[in-house]
Amino acid sequence: MIKFGGFLLFFVFFWYLWQKSNIKFMDIKDIQNLIKFVSKAEVSEVKYKTKDFEITIKTPLAGSEVAYAQPAVYHTAPQQVAAAPVQAATPAAAPAQAEAASDDSKYVTIKSPMIGTFYRKPSPDKDVFVNVGDEVSVGKTVCVIEAMKLFNQIESEVSGKIVKILVDDATPVEYDQPLFLVDPS
């Protein structure tokens, strides 16, 4: 919530932009001043666009740790696998499916805490956060989920080894969708 003093600074900020709006560009000192105004106004993001110029300023809200991430609730729970119906035509396939299901039950599932787009990398030119076989510890970032243009870092709540990555990079995910299987041993 914006306090009255923050609102006044925010108003002054927009007045300043309006005064500068007939200029085709802003110098670095003007941009630095705008950043100071936005941070004092206690808002998280401001976008300003004219015909010839566009600027977006993002600042952390009070109490947040990362400027571009929203706090997210992380869910981990053992994966529950429904028993597959046994068909009379394929009796050999049923034991194999049951064996695979029992193998997965010893793993902890890292699930998506939100709807969004799953990314294995922090940016296209960076390395992936984790690969199959990597050791993770509690608090280690395992992926990013983009939701409403915000990139939310998803952290592991369990220490162990990544056994399986269940989602392809840059694909949509649903709330509570399994993302990773982790062997906690």
N, C-alpha and C positions, 0 to 999 in steps of 0.2 A: 504494500500500500504506500502511496506517495504521501509524505507529510506535507504540511502547508509550505514549509521552507523549500522542500524539494519541488513542489508544484511551481513556486515562484521562479526557481532556477530553470525549471523546464520551460516556463513561459518565456523567460529571458532568452533561453537557447533558441526557441523558435522565432522570436523577434530578431535575434542576431542573424539567423538564416534568412529571414525575409529581407533584411537589410542587404545581405550579400547576394541575394538571388539574381540581381542583374549582372553579376560577374560570371564569366564563363568558367572559371576555375577558382579553386581556393589554394592559398599557399599553405605550407606545412604548419606555420604558427596558428593559422585559423583553424586547421584541423585539430591541432593539439588543444586549443582553447575549447573547441566543441567537445572533445573527449572529456575534459575536466568538467564542463557543464553537465554532461550526461551522467558522469559518475556521481556528482553531487546531487543530482535530481533523483537518485535511487530508482532508476528504471533499468531494465535489462537490455533493451535494444531500441535503437532509433534508426529509421531509414529516412533519408532526405533525398529527393530526386527533383531535378529541374530538367529542362529540355537538353541542356548541355553537360550536366554534372549529376553524379549520383554518389552518395556515401551512406554506408551502414556502420553504425557504431554499436558494439555489443560490450556490455560490462557485466560482471558478476553481481547477482543480487546478494543482499546481506545473508551470510551463512552458507552460501554455496561454495564449493571447493574449486570447480572448474568453470570458466566463463561460458563455454559452449555446451555444457552438459546439465541436464536436469537430474536431480537425485532420483534414483530408480530403486525400486524394491526388487531384490533378486530372489528368485525361487529355485530351490533345489530340493528334489525329492527322488526317492528311488522310482525308476520307471516301472509303471504298471502295464503289463502286456496282457491283453485279453487272449484267452485260449482260442486257437483257431479251430473251426469245426472240422472234424475228421471225416474225410470222404472215403467211401468204401473202395473207390477205384484206385486210390493212391495210398495204400497202407504204409509204404516205405517213407513217404514224405512226412507223415505225421510225427514220427519220432525225431526226425531232423529239425522240424519246426519247434517241437517242444524243447529240444536240446539248445537251440539258438535262444529261445525265450528264457530258459533257465540261466544261460550264460549272461544275458543282459541284466538279469535281476540283481546281480552282485554289484552293478555299477550305479553311480549317482548321476542323475540327469540334471544338466544345467538348462533351465527353460527360459524362454523369452518373457520378460516382465511387461511387455507392451506390444502393441501392433506397430509394425514399421518395416523398414528394409534392413536386412542383415548384411553386414560387411565384415570380412575377416581382417581387413587392413584399416589403419587410421586414415590413410589417403592412398590414391592410386600408385604413387611412386614409392611407397613405404613397404616394408616386409609385413607378412601376416603376423597377427598377435600370437597364435599358437598353431602347431601342426599335430597330427596324430603322432603319439609317442612322446610329446613334450611333457615335462613335469610342470604342474601349476601349483601355486600356493594360494591360500586365502587372500583375497584382495587383488590378485593379478588380473589384469584386463584380458579377456578372452576374445572379445569382439566388440563391435559398435552397432547399435541399431539407430537408424535415422527415423525420427518421428516428427512430422511437422517442421522440417528443416533444422531440427536440433539433433545433434549426434550424441547419443547416450552411451557411455562406456559401460559394458556389462562385465562385472567382475566375478571371479570364481568364489564360491562360498565354501569350497572344499579343497583340500590339498590332495594331490594324486597325479595320475598320468592320464592324458587325453587318449581315449581308446577309439573314439569315433566322432567325426564331425557329421551331423545329421542334416545340415542345410548347406546349399550351394551359395557361393558368394553373390551378393547383389540381388538376392531374391526376397520377396515379401515374406514376412513371418506374422503369425497370429499370436495373441496373448496366450501364454502358457504352453507354447509349442516347444517341444524338445529341440535343443540346439547342439549339445555335446553330451557324450557319455564319458564319465571320469571314473577311473579305477582308484578308489580311495586308499587302497592298501599300499 
